[in-house]
Amino acid sequence: MAAWIEILMILLILLDMVLPGLSRLSACVRAAALQGVLLGVLTLLANFDALTPRVAVLAGLSMAVKGFLFPVLLERAMKGAGVRKEVEPFVGYVTSIAACVAMLAVSLLLGQRLPLPDGGQGMPLAVPAAIMTMLTGLFIVVSRRKAVSQVVGYLTFENGIYAFGVVAVGEVNALVELGVLLDIFVAVFVMGIAIYQINREFDHIDADHLSMLRG
């Protein structure tokens, strides 16, 4: 199973490298959704030797919510706001790719200093991929103007936390994960409403323009 987990981690890193370079918001949403599906599969593989119905249900719920429900909500928000692309991000796309390379180097370095408790079992990319995903999510949140992009960054950051929990702890506590999923669901739902309201009032969803609301 370690080899398959490593393949999943490589795919996760590739998605992290691609996400900040995407200008089409629909592509960003689909990439984050694919991450959610991969993490559901990761949960099954990480607990394959001691797979229980609870773990299987948790993995299936994670894939359904992150891979289907959240993308549908974000797609509807984008259609309602009439926005398709991230035109002028705070950080350009070429610079974003360069930042991704730097974040990957940092993640690999931290992964060496934060090994898995059992020695990794042939999974040297497990911790670096999780850290890379968290850093990518934070980078998207602070480097993009569109509210939809920032929500995608928030989802990506949560995916990184989830991946780290799976590879470092093993079996994820169901109550903790369901609580996190509920928090993310509320955040996406509220953000969808906010995107609609911002677009209706200002004819755009650039988050940096919210400074106009001061006073």
MARNUVO-542874 format. One line per field, with one value per residue: x, y, z of N, C-alpha, C in turn. Coordinates in Angstrom, 3 decimals, always signed. Layout:
// residues N
n.xx c(X:...);
n.yy c(Y:...);
n.zz c(Z:...);
ca.xx c(X:...);
ca.yy c(Y:...);
ca.zz c(Z:...);
c.xx c(X:...);
c.yy c(Y:...);
c.zz c(Z:...);
END
This chain:
// residues 215
n.xx c(+0.805:+2.071:+3.398:+1.270:+0.186:+2.261:+2.115:-0.355:+0.359:+2.218:+0.532:-1.040:+0.822:+1.406:-1.078:-1.076:+0.977:-0.134:-2.524:-2.121:-1.418:-3.588:-6.005:-8.698:-11.569:-13.320:-11.693:-9.943:-11.692:-12.383:-9.902:-9.423:-11.552:-10.778:-8.583:-9.935:-11.200:-8.962:-7.972:-9.950:-9.564:-6.998:-7.506:-8.747:-6.657:-4.642:-5.718:-6.068:-5.310:-6.666:-9.362:-12.475:-16.106:-16.801:-14.579:-14.673:-17.138:-16.584:-14.539:-15.951:-17.900:-16.280:-15.225:-17.611:-18.556:-16.355:-15.569:-17.842:-20.193:-19.212:-17.874:-20.142:-21.651:-19.885:-19.680:-22.273:-22.297:-20.418:-21.718:-23.935:-22.674:-21.519:-18.827:-15.750:-12.963:-9.811:-8.578:-6.681:-4.621:-3.152:-0.576:+1.308:+0.884:+3.179:+5.016:+3.672:+3.970:+6.722:+6.785:+5.512:+7.431:+9.349:+7.863:+7.552:+10.181:+10.579:+8.663:+9.657:+11.980:+10.929:+9.542:+11.575:+12.373:+10.160:+9.398:+7.326:+5.687:+6.118:+8.342:+7.853:+7.555:+8.354:+7.286:+8.246:+7.274:+4.918:+4.453:+5.691:+3.968:+1.505:+2.136:+2.862:+0.385:-1.077:+0.418:+0.054:-2.714:-2.879:-1.329:-2.882:-5.123:-4.122:-3.074:-4.869:-7.572:-10.322:-13.253:-14.107:-11.768:-10.377:-11.957:-11.482:-8.783:-9.014:-10.337:-8.356:-6.333:-7.579:-7.694:-5.000:-4.545:-6.179:-4.904:-2.441:-3.281:-4.202:-1.896:-0.100:-1.366:-3.005:-5.843:-8.581:-10.341:-13.788:-15.712:-14.224:-13.453:-15.974:-16.882:-15.072:-15.755:-18.349:-17.839:-16.442:-18.447:-20.360:-18.800:-18.384:-21.040:-21.889:-20.026:-20.785:-23.224:-22.231:-20.623:-22.581:-23.981:-21.956:-21.332:-23.785:-23.991:-21.625:-20.933:-18.806:-16.537:-14.184:-12.199:-10.495:-11.655:-13.415:-12.631:-13.910:-16.140:-15.577:-16.180);
n.yy c(-1.213:+1.152:+2.025:+2.755:+4.812:+6.632:+7.263:+8.577:+10.781:+12.016:+12.780:+14.573:+16.568:+17.431:+18.543:+20.623:+22.147:+22.912:+24.309:+27.151:+28.253:+28.380:+30.190:+30.096:+29.880:+27.734:+25.579:+25.656:+25.012:+22.387:+21.139:+21.335:+19.765:+17.283:+16.839:+16.378:+13.932:+12.281:+12.319:+10.960:+8.394:+8.040:+7.806:+5.286:+3.627:+4.085:+2.910:+0.302:-2.248:-2.436:-1.948:-0.574:-0.408:+2.177:+3.752:+3.412:+4.612:+7.209:+7.903:+7.724:+9.704:+11.950:+12.071:+12.490:+14.947:+16.762:+16.261:+16.530:+17.954:+20.503:+21.573:+21.823:+23.766:+25.940:+26.275:+27.094:+29.493:+30.919:+31.089:+32.597:+34.977:+35.609:+35.309:+34.157:+33.999:+34.545:+37.491:+39.593:+38.768:+39.246:+38.261:+37.396:+34.805:+33.452:+34.116:+32.871:+30.152:+29.942:+30.447:+28.166:+26.195:+26.977:+26.583:+23.835:+22.992:+23.893:+22.335:+19.728:+19.928:+20.395:+18.021:+16.179:+16.828:+16.320:+13.441:+10.490:+8.806:+6.001:+5.706:+6.059:+3.993:+3.544:+5.824:+8.548:+10.926:+11.540:+13.288:+15.744:+16.231:+16.737:+19.040:+20.737:+21.017:+22.404:+24.816:+25.687:+26.178:+28.337:+30.193:+30.677:+31.858:+34.345:+35.504:+35.919:+37.723:+37.274:+36.192:+33.561:+32.187:+32.460:+30.957:+28.437:+28.245:+28.073:+25.615:+23.964:+24.278:+23.045:+20.474:+19.826:+19.751:+17.596:+15.535:+15.448:+14.605:+12.033:+10.642:+10.989:+10.356:+8.252:+6.476:+8.571:+10.478:+10.203:+12.045:+14.394:+14.829:+15.009:+17.274:+19.165:+19.003:+20.002:+22.623:+23.556:+23.253:+25.122:+27.417:+27.499:+27.709:+30.133:+31.812:+31.595:+32.964:+35.463:+36.059:+36.377:+38.604:+40.572:+40.777:+41.719:+44.236:+45.582:+44.883:+43.167:+40.683:+41.148:+40.740:+42.565:+45.020:+45.320:+47.087:+49.412:+49.428:+50.461:+52.618);
n.zz c(+0.000:+0.535:-1.762:-3.450:-1.947:-2.099:-4.819:-4.864:-3.316:-4.971:-7.063:-5.629:-5.033:-7.642:-8.360:-6.520:-7.574:-9.967:-9.385:-8.457:-10.884:-12.528:-14.312:-14.970:-13.089:-12.827:-13.476:-11.320:-9.236:-9.965:-9.754:-6.998:-6.180:-7.209:-5.593:-3.177:-3.754:-4.093:-1.497:-0.145:-1.202:-0.228:+2.510:+2.596:+1.656:+3.564:+5.767:+5.053:+5.968:+8.332:+7.811:+8.475:+8.659:+9.502:+8.795:+6.026:+5.429:+6.265:+4.466:+2.041:+2.470:+2.670:+0.050:-1.365:-0.369:-0.624:-3.229:-4.787:-3.667:-2.619:-4.984:-6.691:-5.306:-5.448:-8.219:-8.820:-7.424:-8.923:-11.400:-10.665:-9.988:-12.347:-13.094:-14.430:-14.672:-12.990:-13.275:-12.648:-10.466:-7.166:-7.095:-9.874:-12.425:-13.373:-11.380:-9.326:-9.935:-9.598:-6.871:-5.996:-6.511:-4.665:-2.314:-2.434:-2.052:+0.571:+1.841:+1.437:+2.943:+5.524:+5.741:+6.100:+8.623:+10.087:+10.419:+9.836:+12.574:+12.561:+11.090:+8.430:+6.553:+3.845:+2.651:+1.807:+0.765:+1.996:+4.303:+3.290:+1.046:+2.270:+3.762:+1.661:+0.390:+2.328:+2.432:-0.196:-0.238:+1.616:+0.229:-2.076:-0.907:-0.009:-2.299:-4.343:-5.889:-6.391:-4.719:-5.009:-5.714:-3.334:-1.620:-2.742:-2.100:+0.664:+0.902:-0.174:+1.729:+3.934:+2.895:+2.981:+5.752:+6.399:+4.933:+6.264:+8.775:+8.173:+7.239:+9.327:+11.721:+11.131:+11.401:+11.135:+13.482:+13.555:+14.504:+14.701:+12.008:+10.749:+12.008:+10.989:+8.261:+8.402:+9.230:+6.969:+5.058:+5.961:+5.675:+2.871:+2.007:+3.211:+2.003:-0.639:-0.593:+0.156:-2.077:-4.054:-3.021:-2.919:-5.644:-6.612:-5.464:-6.157:-8.719:-9.176:-7.853:-6.488:-3.798:-2.583:-2.929:-0.921:+0.973:+0.483:+2.000:+4.461:+7.223);
ca.xx c(+0.000:+2.930:+3.675:+0.074:+0.072:+3.248:+1.569:-1.370:+1.042:+2.786:-0.596:-1.429:+1.827:+1.201:-2.239:-0.638:+1.790:-0.987:-3.593:-1.858:-1.193:-4.846:-6.763:-10.124:-12.025:-13.917:-10.584:-9.461:-12.664:-12.277:-8.641:-9.638:-12.449:-9.972:-7.829:-10.829:-11.370:-7.699:-7.833:-10.843:-8.852:-5.879:-8.035:-8.951:-5.373:-3.888:-6.330:-6.471:-5.099:-7.639:-10.494:-13.745:-17.212:-16.760:-13.558:-15.173:-18.187:-15.924:-13.855:-16.972:-18.502:-15.285:-15.190:-18.878:-18.682:-15.274:-15.445:-19.078:-21.068:-18.566:-17.734:-21.446:-22.001:-19.023:-20.059:-23.500:-21.925:-19.760:-22.733:-24.729:-21.868:-21.093:-17.373:-15.155:-11.511:-9.052:-7.917:-5.514:-4.310:-2.116:+0.694:+1.154:+0.882:+4.563:+5.564:+3.003:+4.623:+8.022:+6.506:+5.190:+8.702:+9.951:+7.076:+7.865:+11.490:+10.363:+7.895:+10.575:+12.876:+10.159:+9.217:+12.718:+12.456:+8.940:+9.131:+6.183:+6.037:+6.567:+9.489:+7.446:+7.201:+8.533:+6.455:+8.975:+6.555:+3.634:+4.410:+5.902:+2.788:+0.499:+2.586:+2.768:-1.019:-1.442:+1.063:-0.593:-3.988:-2.639:-0.833:-4.014:-5.979:-3.543:-2.553:-5.937:-8.551:-11.691:-13.697:-14.169:-10.400:-10.016:-12.649:-10.722:-7.593:-9.428:-10.590:-7.065:-5.673:-8.215:-7.249:-3.661:-4.685:-6.746:-3.859:-1.451:-3.890:-4.288:-0.583:+0.647:-2.112:-3.605:-7.293:-9.069:-11.507:-14.962:-16.348:-13.372:-13.543:-17.317:-16.946:-14.344:-16.563:-19.464:-17.301:-16.159:-19.731:-20.923:-17.972:-18.683:-22.417:-21.913:-19.235:-21.610:-24.149:-21.447:-20.228:-23.755:-24.287:-20.898:-21.484:-24.995:-23.799:-20.457:-20.713:-17.578:-16.312:-12.808:-12.246:-9.753:-12.521:-14.257:-12.196:-14.856:-17.207:-15.158:-16.853);
ca.yy c(+0.000:+2.337:+2.496:+3.435:+6.073:+7.544:+7.735:+9.580:+11.978:+12.675:+13.450:+15.701:+17.615:+17.965:+19.433:+21.822:+22.945:+23.408:+25.187:+28.593:+28.710:+28.346:+31.441:+29.780:+29.496:+26.401:+24.614:+25.648:+24.272:+20.961:+20.642:+21.150:+18.614:+16.082:+16.628:+15.765:+12.524:+11.585:+12.169:+9.873:+7.151:+7.946:+7.294:+3.842:+2.941:+4.202:+2.017:-0.892:-3.451:-2.445:-1.199:-0.774:+0.306:+3.596:+4.391:+3.411:+5.637:+8.501:+8.169:+7.990:+11.010:+12.964:+12.185:+13.048:+16.352:+17.561:+16.039:+16.812:+18.977:+21.810:+22.098:+22.238:+25.034:+26.998:+26.507:+27.892:+30.843:+31.572:+31.410:+33.702:+36.196:+35.875:+35.421:+32.943:+33.979:+35.406:+38.292:+40.315:+38.353:+40.036:+37.665:+36.873:+33.347:+32.978:+34.229:+31.865:+28.866:+30.000:+30.308:+26.756:+25.468:+27.303:+25.918:+22.410:+22.814:+24.050:+21.175:+18.591:+20.149:+20.155:+16.603:+15.464:+17.133:+15.818:+12.108:+9.776:+8.093:+4.626:+5.722:+6.372:+2.773:+3.732:+6.927:+9.796:+12.113:+11.677:+14.539:+16.900:+16.504:+17.364:+20.411:+21.473:+21.331:+23.479:+26.052:+26.108:+26.774:+29.656:+31.084:+31.065:+32.764:+35.691:+36.015:+36.043:+38.762:+36.782:+35.465:+32.138:+31.668:+32.391:+29.790:+27.278:+28.190:+27.595:+24.181:+23.309:+24.270:+21.998:+19.196:+19.567:+19.339:+16.247:+14.610:+15.304:+13.779:+10.637:+9.999:+11.089:+9.745:+7.005:+6.529:+9.884:+10.445:+10.546:+13.266:+15.527:+15.065:+15.484:+18.654:+19.976:+19.063:+20.902:+23.981:+23.901:+23.397:+26.415:+28.465:+27.566:+28.176:+31.557:+32.517:+31.674:+34.075:+36.697:+36.318:+36.893:+39.942:+41.481:+41.007:+42.502:+45.602:+46.239:+44.380:+42.378:+39.946:+41.344:+40.853:+43.722:+46.189:+45.396:+48.229:+50.491:+49.348:+51.078:+53.853);
ca.zz c(+0.000:+0.614:-3.123:-3.946:-1.210:-2.677:-6.103:-4.522:-2.846:-6.153:-7.732:-4.794:-5.243:-8.992:-8.303:-5.806:-8.494:-11.054:-8.903:-8.501:-12.251:-13.277:-14.313:-15.025:-11.765:-12.886:-13.422:-9.937:-8.424:-10.299:-9.199:-5.560:-6.043:-7.434:-4.362:-2.205:-4.115:-3.795:-0.052:+0.240:-1.539:+0.711:+3.779:+2.446:+1.533:+4.816:+6.759:+4.311:+6.774:+9.429:+7.273:+9.177:+8.004:+9.851:+7.968:+4.656:+5.339:+6.381:+3.199:+1.028:+2.754:+2.320:-1.407:-1.846:+0.009:-1.204:-4.664:-5.524:-3.097:-2.610:-6.349:-7.207:-4.668:-5.982:-9.613:-8.796:-7.003:-10.051:-12.402:-10.159:-10.011:-13.720:-13.161:-14.966:-14.579:-12.097:-14.302:-12.134:-9.089:-6.496:-7.526:-11.228:-12.549:-13.475:-10.040:-8.504:-10.197:-8.918:-5.437:-5.767:-6.462:-3.369:-1.269:-2.493:-1.407:+2.014:+2.296:+1.488:+4.072:+6.744:+5.783:+6.658:+10.052:+10.718:+9.863:+10.379:+13.811:+12.327:+10.193:+7.067:+5.831:+2.415:+2.169:+2.098:+0.279:+2.679:+5.067:+2.415:+0.222:+3.131:+4.060:+0.411:+0.152:+3.252:+1.992:-1.438:+0.125:+2.205:-0.827:-2.923:-0.143:+0.112:-3.565:-5.335:-5.620:-6.453:-3.533:-5.336:-5.617:-1.924:-1.071:-3.215:-1.262:+1.987:+0.759:-0.372:+3.028:+4.730:+2.335:+3.503:+7.148:+6.384:+4.475:+7.335:+9.813:+7.724:+7.140:+10.582:+12.818:+10.674:+11.377:+11.518:+14.342:+12.756:+14.999:+14.336:+10.567:+10.430:+12.466:+10.013:+7.051:+8.659:+9.210:+5.587:+4.373:+6.348:+5.079:+1.441:+1.858:+3.530:+0.999:-1.842:-0.392:+0.135:-3.462:-4.747:-2.521:-3.360:-7.080:-6.851:-5.018:-6.731:-10.086:-9.232:-6.597:-6.057:-2.346:-2.105:-3.002:+0.278:+1.788:+0.230:+2.989:+5.717:+7.592);
c.xx c(+0.841:+3.209:+2.488:-0.126:+1.057:+2.772:+0.517:-0.713:+1.689:+1.694:-1.045:-0.464:+1.667:+0.004:-1.891:+0.173:+0.935:-1.957:-3.264:-1.628:-2.439:-5.564:-8.266:-10.579:-12.644:-12.835:-10.009:-10.385:-12.542:-10.987:-8.768:-10.555:-11.689:-9.099:-8.685:-11.056:-10.115:-7.530:-8.779:-10.204:-7.683:-6.333:-8.223:-7.627:-4.599:-4.425:-6.742:-6.353:-6.086:-8.879:-11.777:-14.850:-17.198:-15.759:-14.028:-16.238:-17.571:-15.222:-14.858:-17.629:-17.562:-15.233:-16.461:-18.964:-17.630:-15.202:-16.681:-19.852:-20.445:-18.361:-19.060:-21.852:-21.180:-19.354:-21.323:-23.209:-21.266:-20.760:-23.586:-23.994:-21.401:-19.603:-16.799:-13.652:-11.011:-8.154:-6.624:-5.242:-3.249:-0.729:+0.482:+1.318:+2.295:+5.235:+4.953:+3.634:+5.989:+7.847:+6.179:+6.454:+9.380:+9.202:+7.328:+9.197:+11.352:+9.638:+8.773:+11.520:+12.162:+9.785:+10.343:+12.826:+11.242:+8.593:+7.895:+6.605:+6.587:+7.744:+9.131:+7.038:+7.270:+7.692:+7.136:+8.238:+5.262:+3.516:+4.680:+4.685:+1.701:+0.867:+2.480:+1.331:-1.494:-0.852:+0.418:-1.931:-3.828:-2.179:-1.976:-4.911:-5.435:-3.133:-3.619:-6.963:-9.973:-12.039:-13.744:-12.785:-9.978:-10.718:-11.933:-9.440:-7.892:-9.681:-9.284:-6.291:-6.251:-7.836:-5.866:-3.688:-5.194:-5.678:-2.819:-2.000:-3.916:-2.922:+0.168:-0.037:-2.660:-5.095:-7.765:-10.303:-12.716:-15.586:-15.544:-13.526:-14.927:-17.498:-16.245:-15.150:-17.743:-19.002:-17.038:-17.456:-20.363:-20.142:-18.281:-20.081:-22.508:-21.155:-20.003:-22.608:-23.414:-21.033:-21.385:-24.052:-23.246:-21.058:-22.700:-24.786:-22.700:-20.152:-19.377:-17.471:-14.843:-12.803:-11.513:-10.579:-13.449:-13.823:-13.114:-15.964:-16.821:-15.897:-18.334);
c.yy c(+1.267:+2.910:+3.258:+4.772:+7.093:+8.098:+8.807:+10.885:+12.745:+13.421:+14.672:+16.869:+18.249:+18.912:+20.725:+22.733:+23.598:+24.483:+26.684:+29.136:+28.732:+29.684:+31.198:+29.228:+28.106:+25.327:+24.526:+24.823:+22.776:+20.363:+20.407:+19.960:+17.306:+15.783:+15.938:+14.295:+11.722:+11.359:+11.097:+8.519:+6.943:+7.384:+5.785:+3.089:+2.959:+3.267:+0.687:-2.164:-3.559:-1.656:-1.576:-0.042:+1.804:+4.356:+4.480:+4.480:+7.028:+8.877:+8.492:+9.341:+12.139:+13.175:+12.832:+14.546:+17.203:+17.432:+16.391:+18.003:+20.364:+22.371:+22.563:+23.586:+26.188:+27.304:+27.358:+29.329:+31.607:+31.967:+32.587:+35.024:+36.554:+36.042:+34.086:+32.850:+34.881:+36.240:+38.919:+39.911:+39.251:+39.566:+37.031:+35.364:+32.773:+33.015:+33.180:+30.491:+28.819:+29.840:+28.863:+25.911:+25.711:+26.604:+24.418:+22.123:+22.915:+22.834:+19.939:+18.709:+19.874:+18.684:+15.762:+15.669:+16.634:+14.449:+11.487:+8.987:+6.699:+4.551:+5.948:+5.180:+2.969:+4.843:+8.265:+11.058:+12.384:+13.014:+15.752:+17.241:+17.179:+18.808:+21.286:+21.896:+22.445:+24.819:+26.592:+26.780:+28.169:+30.652:+31.572:+32.068:+34.192:+36.295:+36.229:+37.078:+38.225:+35.966:+33.965:+31.508:+31.515:+31.233:+28.511:+27.126:+27.664:+26.090:+23.407:+23.219:+23.177:+20.613:+18.819:+19.112:+17.901:+15.222:+14.385:+14.424:+12.310:+9.964:+9.998:+10.353:+8.390:+7.159:+7.870:+9.725:+10.971:+11.849:+14.506:+15.853:+15.571:+16.927:+19.596:+20.122:+20.013:+22.355:+24.441:+24.113:+24.753:+27.549:+28.628:+28.126:+29.687:+32.352:+32.627:+32.811:+35.405:+37.067:+36.926:+38.334:+40.961:+41.813:+41.882:+43.974:+46.335:+45.813:+43.678:+41.617:+40.017:+41.617:+42.102:+44.995:+46.306:+46.527:+49.418:+50.523:+50.028:+52.376:+53.785);
c.zz c(+0.000:-0.773:-3.691:-3.237:-1.753:-4.017:-5.857:-4.078:-3.996:-6.906:-6.951:-4.972:-6.620:-9.033:-7.572:-6.713:-9.579:-10.581:-8.984:-9.908:-13.105:-13.178:-14.342:-13.665:-11.750:-12.834:-12.015:-9.043:-8.685:-9.745:-7.697:-5.300:-6.239:-6.232:-3.306:-2.474:-3.779:-2.294:+0.488:-0.033:-0.593:+2.053:+3.721:+2.406:+2.847:+5.885:+6.141:+5.153:+7.928:+9.019:+8.006:+8.422:+8.299:+8.988:+6.516:+4.455:+5.388:+5.085:+2.098:+1.217:+2.384:+0.812:-1.951:-1.577:-0.694:-2.719:-5.459:-4.959:-3.145:-4.019:-6.945:-6.622:-5.239:-7.439:-9.687:-8.392:-8.151:-11.134:-11.956:-10.203:-11.416:-13.873:-13.605:-14.725:-13.462:-12.996:-13.788:-10.687:-8.488:-6.908:-8.892:-11.295:-12.664:-12.101:-9.110:-8.689:-9.518:-7.406:-5.088:-5.666:-5.117:-2.237:-1.250:-1.811:+0.114:+2.580:+2.412:+2.676:+5.399:+6.886:+6.344:+8.163:+10.820:+10.137:+10.503:+11.613:+13.598:+11.367:+8.740:+6.255:+4.308:+1.828:+2.452:+1.670:+1.033:+3.409:+4.178:+1.559:+1.037:+3.443:+2.823:+0.130:+1.072:+2.810:+0.717:-1.146:+0.696:+1.148:-1.715:-2.204:-0.172:-1.225:-4.635:-4.904:-5.523:-5.214:-3.791:-5.211:-4.163:-1.222:-1.485:-2.397:+0.129:+1.953:+0.602:+0.937:+3.925:+4.220:+2.851:+4.951:+7.232:+5.986:+5.564:+8.459:+9.439:+7.758:+8.469:+11.723:+12.428:+10.578:+11.906:+12.396:+13.583:+13.205:+14.617:+12.856:+10.166:+10.888:+11.506:+8.724:+7.234:+8.620:+7.783:+4.813:+4.687:+5.696:+3.595:+1.208:+2.104:+2.475:-0.306:-1.762:-0.476:-1.280:-4.235:-4.330:-2.984:-4.839:-7.372:-6.510:-5.791:-8.163:-10.246:-7.923:-6.200:-4.562:-1.850:-2.141:-1.799:+1.203:+1.578:+1.269:+4.313:+5.953:+7.377);
END
